[in-house]
Amino acid sequence: MGDQRVTRCAFVESHERLALARDDDQVAFPVSEACTLGHDGRTLADRVIQLGLENKDSEATELLMKELVPITDARLQVLQEIEEQQKALVKQTTEAASRAHFHVRVLMFLLGGFALLLGLLVAGVVMFFAYGLDAAKAVEQQEV
C-alpha cells in the first residue's frame, strides 16, 4: 500500500510540473486536490473497514454515509473537471496541429510550383543557348 502512495505522489508531482511548464494560465489541473481527497477517502475507508471488523456496523455505516460518500463525490467531481480540461486541451492542440499542417501543405505546394517554374526557366535558357550555338555553328560552317 505504501508503494502505491509513493507512486501516486510522484504522479501528482510530475503532473503539477507539467502543468507549471505550460505557458497557458487557462489550464490549471486540480490534481493535488484530487490526490488530497483520495488520501482522505482512503483514510476514512480504512476506518470504516476497521469499524466493520470490530462489529461496530452502525458507526461504520454512519461514517461511510456522512463522511466518506461526500468525499468520494467531491473527488469524482474534481476528476471530472480534470477530464473536461484535458479534453478541451486535446481539442485545442489538435486544431492547432491541423492548422499548422494545412499551412505547411500550402507552403509545400507553393514551393513546388516555384521549383517547377524555375526548372522550366532554366531548361528554356539552356535550350535557347544550345540552339543558338548550334545555329551559329551552322551559319559559320555554311560561310566557310
Secondary structure, 3 states (H helix, E strand, C coil): CHHHHHHHHHHHHHHHHHHHHCCCCCCCCCHHHHHHHHHHHHHHHHHHHHHHHCCCHHHHHHHHHHHHHHHHHHHHHHHHHHHHHHHHHHHHHHHHHHHHHHHHHHHHHHHHHHHHHHHHHHHHHHHHHHHHHHHHHHHHHHHC
